[in-house]
Amino acid sequence: MTLPVRRQQTGTVWDPFREFNDLYQRMGQLWQSAVPGGGGLLGEAWAPLADLEETDDAYLLEVDLPGVKKDDITIELNAGELSVHGEIKEKERTGVLRHRTRRTGQFDYRVTLPQGTDAEHISAELAEGVLTVKVPKAEKARPGRIEITG
């Protein structure tokens, strides 16, 4: 009789919370695909997919908002919290909708930025369904190189 061999994997650590998080996300996706509107409470907002990148001189937020017009999006910076919210409106349909996976309704994405941002020079651009918000860092918050003398 042959017994299975257990091999040790180097460099990987088992994290039970990661598995719970993955399960939670998959259940949420299943729920939202099965229940129109995500099954949330009436008027409840959902968060779009987004990436936040820090460069030497700014924070770049990229939010996926396909099919959304710039007039339907509001961007605010309040006490270090950057929020992007708006609404994806459902299309008028002439036929019977047999399957739906696109999200509609109100969305809300919030992220807290570190102190030292330049709130007066924020710029935003919507191109090809991706909203890019650039929040520059204040001059004193930017990393600088210090020369050693002597």
N, C-alpha and C positions, 0 to 999 in steps of 0.2 A: 504494500500500500504506500502510495506516494503522498506526502504531506506538502501543503503549499509553503513556499519560502517567503518570509517577510523580509523585504529589503528596506534598508534605511535610506531615506532621502536626505541628502546634505543640503543645508541652506534654507530649508522650508520648516516653518514652525506652524503647528496646527493651532488655529484660532477659532474656537467655537462660536464666538460672536460674529465673525465674518460669515459663517454658514447661516446663522440666524438672520443676518442682514440680507444675504442673498435670497433666502426663502421668503422673507418679508417683501422684498422687491418683486420677486416672481409672482407672489400672491396678489400684490397690488396691480401688476400688469394684467393678470388673468381677470381680476375683478373689473378693471376698467375696460377690458375688451368685451366682457360679457354684459355689462350694464351701461346703457347709453348715458353719456355725460359723466361717466366715472363713478356713478353711484353715490357721490358725496351729497352732503346736505345742499339744499337749494341755495344757490348763490355762493357756494364754496369755491374758492379759487384753487387752481392746480399750478405747479411750478414747471416751467419749460426746462429743457435740457440746456446747460450752460457750462462754459469754461471760464475760469478766472486765472489770468496770467500776470505775474509781476515781472516787470523789466526794470532796468536801472533808473528810468525816469518816469514810469507810469504804471498804472494797473489797467489791464485790458480785459474787459468782460465781453464774451461772445455768447449770445443767446440765440438759440434756434427758434425762429418764428416764421415758418413758411406760410405764405399767403396772407400775412398780416400787413395792413397798410400803416404807414407811419403816423397817420392821424388817430389810429386806434391804440397807440402806445404812449404811456406816460413814464418818464424817468425822473426820479427825485433823489436827492442826497440830503439826508437829515441826520444830524448828530453822528456822522460817520457810517450810517447805514445807507447803502445804495439800493434803491428798489426800482424794479421795472414791472409795470403792471398794465393790463389792457384787456382786450377781449377778442377772441376769434369767433366770428359770427358764422352760424351755420348757413350753408348755401341753400337756395331755393331749389327744390328737386321736382322734376316732372314725373319721374317713374317711381317704382317701389325700391326702397333701399334694402338690399339683401344682406349686406355685411358692412360693418363700420368699425374702423380702427383709429380714425383721426379724432383728435380731441377738439372740442368746441367749448365755448364759454369763457369765463374770466380766468386769467392767469395772473400769477404774482410770483416774482422772483426777488428775494432779498439776500443781501450779503453785507456783512460788516467789514469795513475797510480799516486798516490801522490808521492811527492819527498821523497827521503830516501830509494830507492831500490838499491839492490846490482846487478848491471847489469852484472858483471863478472861471477856470479854463477847461471845463469838462466838454468833451465833444462826443457826438453820437452819429452813427451812420448805419443805414439799413440798406443792405445790398444782397441780392440773391437769397432772401429768406433768413439772413443772419444779421442780427443787430449787434454792432460793435460799439461799446462805450469805452472811451479812453479817459481815465481819471489821472491827470498828472500828479506827480509827487511834488510837494513843496521843496524849494531849494534847500532848506536846512535838513530835510528828511532824506535827501539823496545821499547815497554812499559816496565817499570821496577818498582818494588816496592821499596818504600823508607821507611826505618825503622825510627821510632820516638824514640829519646833518651831523657832521662831526667825525 
